[in-house]
């Protein structure tokens, strides 16, 4: 009986322990669920922060110009240059200049010979002399008959009219022969080649005895360039060109003279923007009185651009450039909007932009082409 009683007591204790374990298990599961829920909420909050960080921060737009010194390539060119071709066919008789010869305006450079032109001029002169004589005789006959016609019935009106017509015809022929003679003389003048302006002979391709033709334009006989007055030609981006004016002083450096600062003044603007390079050609007058400069020299041209006071200055990372467009990403009504812009002056970390932007508007500072339009931003 004692053994049975002890066994019953043990069974009773086990049953009580089992009931106790069954009662406390469900509350432990609910804590686990609550912890999971807390973890999920924290994850959601973390995801929102990551999204904001991905936008890279935002800036507020303010109008401000961005001054900039721009270095552009340029090249010196002759103020005047000409390739001299023959006007008439002939043989080279004399050449009095060579490459490097300094010549003055009107100076004789070379002479051609063409005997047939001399003969044509002589014939034209003789024809003119004959036509002039015929006209003189016809005019004298008409004047005499005109005086005789003052006596009634002495000269018929028909004869007088015929003499007048012949005198007029001989006058016209005389004028034509004179013009032909003058033309032949002009053609003879083309055999003597003179310099059209002061300059230097930069190319010579003929020598005495060579046959030259007016139809051949492959190589010039001589090439003449003005070197005491040069043009510095430079193509300037349209955004900078708009702010430059005639007579503005420009600084430039030549590769031939490293470190030597030179200046010039804007003398001419083409007022035409090249559609391929979006640049406008400008020229500076450079005077080469000491003869140290030469056409063709390469130059680094420095321009100081004051910037566009109507533009907005933003970080360079705020501008997204694709094959189709250039834009910034603004935030309007809590959503991202891509705004097309044109860029102007730029520095190492900033750039000018213009477009449909508003003062005080928020723009994403570090934008990229993966950001979609219409994203919600808090």
Buried (B, 14 or more C-beta within 10 A) or exposed (E): EEEEEEEEEEEEEEEEEEEEEEEEEEEEEEEEEEEEEEEEEEEEEEEEEEEEEEBBEBBEBEEBBBEBEBEBEBBBBBBBBBBBBBBBBBBBBEBEBEEEBEBEEEEEBBBBEBEEBBEBBEEBBEBBBEBBEBBBEBBEEBEEBEEEBEEEEEBEEEEBEEBBEBBBEBBEBBBEBBEBBBEBEEBBEBBEBBBBBBBBBBBBBBEEEEEBEEEEEEEBBBBBBBBBBBBBBBBBBBBBBBBBEEEBEBBBBBEEEEEEEBEBEBBEBBEEBEEEEEBBBBBBBBEBEEEEBBBEBEBBBBBBBEBBEEBBBBBEBBBBEEEEEBBBBBBEEEEBBBBEBEBBBBEEEBBBBBBEBEEEBBBBBBBEEEBEEEBEBE
